[in-house]
Amino acid sequence: MRTFTRSTAVAVTAASLALLVSACGSGDKDAGKGTGKDSASPSASATSSAPAAKALSAAELEKLIVEQTDLPGHQVQKAKPADLVKSEAVSTDKASCKPLADAMSFLSTGNPAATANRKVIEVPKTEGATASPQEALGALSAPVTSVALGSYDGQGAQEAFASLKTAGTDCAGGFTVIGGGEKTKVTKVAPETVSAGEESLAWTVTTDMDGEPFVTKVVVFRKGGTLASFSTLSLGGTVKALPKAVIDAQAAKLG
């Protein structure tokens, strides 16, 4: 997990510097009720009476995931192989926490039949033709949201969502993530408020990174047989808000 977070941070740095050249240099001025628990009944995730879903294909998901035109004030990039890890490469000391570790790691929880991924970087607002040193630092700390869409057969999406709901409760006091040969301690998982799709969940996840707190915002929502996951981080180590613009744009595309 630590390795994943650090490699993502390196990618964030490169992308943010590119943004300063393309977006800031042109004077771009574009701007971009849950309770941390699903809004459906407690048993809705596991016992939905809806017809069994047929998973969408990867090509169909590519048409449904957020793109540049959906998010003014952001840069949307297709995930590269270096951005992605395999689910089997991420494990936890508590089995019930694995779904949450997946959501934090750019992975669709459970066993999706197909996936699609994007990385969304919030472009800092600037004035003039060039970025000041302060604006450059702001770009490096800009929130970056990893978006993962997973499509599932049958009740797979409901089951994946239910496992995430359980993880949010069981793992509130923290857990350990094992990835890349390293162990990283998640010290706290606190519920957030979000509303999207048919049922949704959100948390502020605090991780111990070399003795310093590193905050990530994690959001998941389900629409039919598709699960959307969002993990937002910043090189600054703190993300203050959920990526509402990204969530809303993805919810709109899923209908």
KEPA-214684 format. One record per residue (C-alpha): x, y, z; residue number from 1; residue in one letter. Coordinates in pm, whole numbers. Each point is the difference from the previous one (the first is absolute). Layout:
residues N
+--------+--------+--------+------+------+
|      x |      y |      z | resi | resn |
+--------+--------+--------+------+------+
|      X |      Y |      Z |  NUM |    A |
...
+--------+--------+--------+------+------+
This chain:
residues 255
+--------+--------+--------+------+------+
|      x |      y |      z | resi | resn |
+--------+--------+--------+------+------+
|      0 |      0 |      0 |    1 |    M |
|    280 |    241 |     87 |    2 |    R |
|    174 |    -90 |   -325 |    3 |    T |
|   -324 |     54 |   -191 |    4 |    F |
|    -62 |    335 |    167 |    5 |    T |
|    351 |    122 |    -66 |    6 |    R |
|     -2 |   -109 |   -365 |    7 |    S |
|   -332 |    175 |    -45 |    8 |    T |
|    148 |    312 |    157 |    9 |    A |
|    284 |     -4 |   -253 |   10 |    V |
|   -255 |    -21 |   -280 |   11 |    A |
|   -191 |    285 |    161 |   12 |    V |
|    313 |    215 |     -4 |   13 |    T |
|     64 |    -56 |   -369 |   14 |    A |
|   -364 |     57 |    -92 |   15 |    A |
|    -19 |    316 |    210 |   16 |    S |
|    309 |    145 |   -165 |   17 |    L |
|   -153 |    -73 |   -338 |   18 |    A |
|   -314 |    180 |    109 |   19 |    L |
|    201 |    312 |     81 |   20 |    L |
|    123 |      8 |   -357 |   21 |    V |
|   -330 |    -79 |   -174 |   22 |    S |
|   -272 |    136 |    226 |   23 |    A |
|    163 |    275 |    204 |   24 |    C |
|    208 |    125 |   -288 |   25 |    G |
|   -315 |     72 |   -202 |   26 |    S |
|   -171 |    182 |    286 |   27 |    G |
|   -266 |   -270 |     39 |   28 |    D |
|   -271 |    119 |    240 |   29 |    K |
|   -244 |   -292 |    -21 |   30 |    D |
|   -148 |   -105 |    331 |   31 |    A |
|    -87 |   -297 |     64 |   32 |    G |
|  -1303 |  -1045 |   1321 |   33 |    K |
|    204 |   -277 |    125 |   34 |    G |
|    158 |    -19 |    343 |   35 |    T |
|    300 |   -215 |    -80 |   36 |    G |
|   -248 |   -286 |      1 |   37 |    K |
|   -204 |   -123 |   -294 |   38 |    D |
|   -337 |    170 |    -37 |   39 |    S |
|   -178 |   -325 |    -80 |   40 |    A |
|   -132 |   -237 |    266 |   41 |    S |
|    268 |   -196 |    194 |   42 |    P |
|    -64 |   -318 |   -194 |   43 |    S |
|    -38 |    163 |   -341 |   44 |    A |
|    356 |    -73 |   -115 |   45 |    S |
|    -16 |   -374 |     61 |   46 |    A |
|   -368 |    -77 |    -61 |   47 |    T |
|   -105 |    226 |   -287 |   48 |    S |
|   -298 |   -142 |   -189 |   49 |    S |
|    110 |    167 |   -325 |   50 |    A |
|     61 |   -229 |   -299 |   51 |    P |
|    351 |   -143 |    -20 |   52 |    A |
|    223 |    242 |   -189 |   53 |    A |
|    210 |    -85 |   -302 |   54 |    K |
|    340 |    161 |     15 |   55 |    A |
|     94 |    269 |   -246 |   56 |    L |
|    305 |    -53 |   -217 |   57 |    S |
|    322 |    196 |     37 |   58 |    A |
|    -88 |    187 |   -319 |   59 |    A |
|   -339 |     97 |    142 |   60 |    E |
|    159 |    121 |    324 |   61 |    L |
|    246 |    213 |   -199 |   62 |    E |
|   -299 |    188 |   -141 |   63 |    K |
|   -145 |     55 |    347 |   64 |    L |
|    304 |    112 |    199 |   65 |    I |
|     71 |    372 |     39 |   66 |    V |
|    198 |    175 |   -272 |   67 |    E |
|    155 |    344 |    -48 |   68 |    Q |
|   -319 |    153 |   -142 |   69 |    T |
|   -192 |   -101 |    313 |   70 |    D |
|    224 |    188 |    242 |   71 |    L |
|     97 |    359 |    -81 |   72 |    P |
|    269 |    124 |    234 |   73 |    G |
|    156 |   -346 |     18 |   74 |    H |
|    239 |   -210 |   -204 |   75 |    Q |
|   -124 |   -353 |    -67 |   76 |    V |
|    252 |   -268 |    -92 |   77 |    Q |
|    -47 |   -363 |    -93 |   78 |    K |
|    174 |   -219 |    254 |   79 |    A |
|    338 |   -133 |   -107 |   80 |    K |
|    129 |   -348 |     89 |   81 |    P |
|    234 |    156 |    257 |   82 |    A |
|   -301 |    153 |    178 |   83 |    D |
|   -165 |   -336 |     55 |   84 |    L |
|     67 |   -285 |    241 |   85 |    V |
|   -150 |   -347 |     11 |   86 |    K |
|   -245 |    -84 |    275 |   87 |    S |
|    208 |   -297 |    113 |   88 |    E |
|    293 |    237 |     63 |   89 |    A |
|   -196 |    181 |    274 |   90 |    V |
|    -91 |   -173 |    327 |   91 |    S |
|   -102 |    101 |    352 |   92 |    T |
|     48 |   -130 |    352 |   93 |    D |
|   -380 |     -9 |     41 |   94 |    K |
|   -176 |   -187 |   -279 |   95 |    A |
|   -308 |    225 |     17 |   96 |    S |
|    217 |    306 |    -74 |   97 |    C |
|    120 |   -130 |   -340 |   98 |    K |
|   -288 |    161 |   -197 |   99 |    P |
|     88 |    342 |    143 |  100 |    L |
|    370 |    -51 |    -80 |  101 |    A |
|   -103 |    -82 |   -357 |  102 |    D |
|   -206 |    318 |    -29 |  103 |    A |
|    300 |    199 |    126 |  104 |    M |
|    225 |   -169 |   -257 |  105 |    S |
|   -173 |     82 |   -331 |  106 |    F |
|   -171 |   -342 |      2 |  107 |    L |
|   -361 |   -106 |    -44 |  108 |    S |
|   -101 |   -203 |    305 |  109 |    T |
|    -96 |   -366 |    -33 |  110 |    G |
|     -7 |   -182 |   -333 |  111 |    N |
|   -104 |    238 |   -277 |  112 |    P |
|    -42 |   -142 |   -349 |  113 |    A |
|    141 |    318 |   -152 |  114 |    A |
|    161 |    323 |    121 |  115 |    T |
|     94 |    349 |   -120 |  116 |    A |
|    224 |    254 |    171 |  117 |    N |
|     74 |    373 |    -18 |  118 |    R |
|    216 |    243 |    194 |  119 |    K |
|   -151 |    346 |     52 |  120 |    V |
|    215 |    297 |    104 |  121 |    I |
|   -156 |    322 |    121 |  122 |    E |
|    158 |    290 |   -189 |  123 |    V |
|     94 |    285 |    235 |  124 |    P |
|   -143 |    340 |    -90 |  125 |    K |
|    257 |    251 |   -116 |  126 |    T |
|      8 |    349 |   -144 |  127 |    E |
|    218 |    112 |   -289 |  128 |    G |
|    212 |   -186 |   -250 |  129 |    A |
|    248 |   -160 |    237 |  130 |    T |
|    -20 |   -176 |    335 |  131 |    A |
|    162 |    156 |    305 |  132 |    S |
|    209 |   -212 |    241 |  133 |    P |
|   -297 |     -2 |    237 |  134 |    Q |
|   -225 |   -124 |   -280 |  135 |    E |
|    255 |   -267 |    -86 |  136 |    A |
|     -9 |   -126 |    357 |  137 |    L |
|   -379 |      5 |    -16 |  138 |    G |
|      7 |   -217 |   -311 |  139 |    A |
|    223 |   -255 |    170 |  140 |    L |
|   -249 |    -20 |    287 |  141 |    S |
|   -307 |     -9 |   -224 |  142 |    A |
|   -243 |   -282 |     82 |  143 |    P |
|     30 |   -304 |   -224 |  144 |    V |
|   -291 |   -243 |    -19 |  145 |    T |
|     37 |   -356 |   -123 |  146 |    S |
|   -328 |   -118 |   -155 |  147 |    V |
|    -76 |   -370 |    -45 |  148 |    A |
|   -312 |   -144 |   -158 |  149 |    L |
|    -72 |   -367 |     46 |  150 |    G |
|   -283 |   -192 |   -163 |  151 |    S |
|   -130 |   -321 |    157 |  152 |    Y |
|   -217 |   -294 |    -93 |  153 |    D |
|   -302 |    -92 |    211 |  154 |    G |
|      7 |    152 |    348 |  155 |    Q |
|    374 |     61 |    -12 |  156 |    G |
|    -26 |    379 |     27 |  157 |    A |
|   -237 |    -22 |    298 |  158 |    Q |
|    230 |   -251 |    170 |  159 |    E |
|    306 |    218 |    -61 |  160 |    A |
|   -181 |    301 |    143 |  161 |    F |
|   -109 |   -201 |    305 |  162 |    A |
|    361 |   -105 |     62 |  163 |    S |
|    108 |    366 |    -10 |  164 |    L |
|   -273 |     93 |    246 |  165 |    K |
|    126 |   -272 |    236 |  166 |    T |
|    358 |    122 |    -44 |  167 |    A |
|    -97 |    354 |     93 |  168 |    G |
|   -135 |   -128 |    332 |  169 |    T |
|    250 |   -275 |     82 |  170 |    D |
|    304 |    207 |    -93 |  171 |    C |
|    -93 |    335 |    156 |  172 |    A |
|    276 |    -34 |    261 |  173 |    G |
|    265 |    -73 |   -260 |  174 |    G |
|    168 |   -293 |   -175 |  175 |    F |
|    322 |    -91 |   -175 |  176 |    T |
|     41 |    -15 |   -378 |  177 |    V |
|    267 |   -224 |   -149 |  178 |    I |
|    117 |     83 |   -351 |  179 |    G |
|    327 |     19 |   -187 |  180 |    G |
|    173 |   -186 |    279 |  181 |    G |
|    -83 |    277 |    249 |  182 |    E |
|   -251 |     45 |    279 |  183 |    K |
|   -192 |    325 |     39 |  184 |    T |
|   -217 |     87 |    298 |  185 |    K |
|   -341 |    153 |    -56 |  186 |    V |
|    -74 |    171 |    331 |  187 |    T |
|   -360 |    112 |    -50 |  188 |    K |
|   -297 |    -44 |   -234 |  189 |    V |
|   -264 |    269 |     62 |  190 |    A |
|   -337 |     12 |   -181 |  191 |    P |
|    -84 |    291 |   -231 |  192 |    E |
|   -326 |    122 |   -154 |  193 |    T |
|    -66 |    -73 |   -367 |  194 |    V |
|   -296 |    -60 |   -229 |  195 |    S |
|     35 |   -169 |   -340 |  196 |    A |
|   -141 |   -295 |   -191 |  197 |    G |
|   -234 |   -246 |    167 |  198 |    E |
|    213 |    -33 |    312 |  199 |    E |
|    322 |    171 |    102 |  200 |    S |
|    273 |     12 |    264 |  201 |    L |
|    289 |    235 |     76 |  202 |    A |
|    284 |     20 |    251 |  203 |    W |
|    297 |    208 |    102 |  204 |    T |
|    288 |   -247 |     31 |  205 |    V |
|    306 |    102 |    201 |  206 |    T |
|    324 |   -189 |    -61 |  207 |    T |
|    329 |     16 |    188 |  208 |    D |
|    264 |     90 |   -258 |  209 |    M |
|    339 |      0 |    173 |  210 |    D |
|   -150 |    146 |    316 |  211 |    G |
|   -208 |    264 |   -178 |  212 |    E |
|   -377 |    -19 |    -63 |  213 |    P |
|    -95 |    -42 |   -365 |  214 |    F |
|   -369 |     56 |    -77 |  215 |    V |
|   -191 |   -164 |   -283 |  216 |    T |
|   -368 |     44 |    -87 |  217 |    K |
|   -167 |   -322 |   -117 |  218 |    V |
|   -346 |    -14 |   -161 |  219 |    V |
|   -197 |   -286 |   -155 |  220 |    V |
|   -345 |    -11 |   -151 |  221 |    F |
|   -202 |   -262 |   -182 |  222 |    R |
|   -219 |     49 |   -305 |  223 |    K |
|   -160 |   -326 |   -105 |  224 |    G |
|    274 |   -254 |    -66 |  225 |    G |
|    274 |    263 |    -13 |  226 |    T |
|    210 |    116 |    296 |  227 |    L |
|    183 |    335 |    -17 |  228 |    A |
|    296 |     52 |    235 |  229 |    S |
|    190 |    322 |     65 |  230 |    F |
|    322 |     50 |    198 |  231 |    S |
|    124 |    358 |     37 |  232 |    T |
|    345 |     96 |    126 |  233 |    L |
|    241 |    293 |    -12 |  234 |    S |
|    377 |     37 |     19 |  235 |    L |
|    -72 |    245 |    280 |  236 |    G |
|   -120 |   -295 |    209 |  237 |    G |
|   -345 |    142 |     72 |  238 |    T |
|   -318 |      0 |   -204 |  239 |    V |
|   -265 |    223 |    152 |  240 |    K |
|   -309 |    -96 |   -202 |  241 |    A |
|   -154 |   -283 |   -195 |  242 |    L |
|     46 |     30 |   -380 |  243 |    P |
|   -360 |    111 |    -50 |  244 |    K |
|     43 |    121 |   -358 |  245 |    A |
|    153 |   -334 |   -103 |  246 |    V |
|   -265 |   -201 |    185 |  247 |    I |
|   -285 |    201 |   -149 |  248 |    D |
|    141 |    -25 |   -352 |  249 |    A |
|     42 |   -377 |     27 |  250 |    Q |
|   -347 |    -44 |    149 |  251 |    A |
|   -147 |    200 |   -290 |  252 |    A |
|    173 |   -221 |   -259 |  253 |    K |
|   -128 |   -318 |    166 |  254 |    L |
|   -351 |    146 |     -7 |  255 |    G |
+--------+--------+--------+------+------+
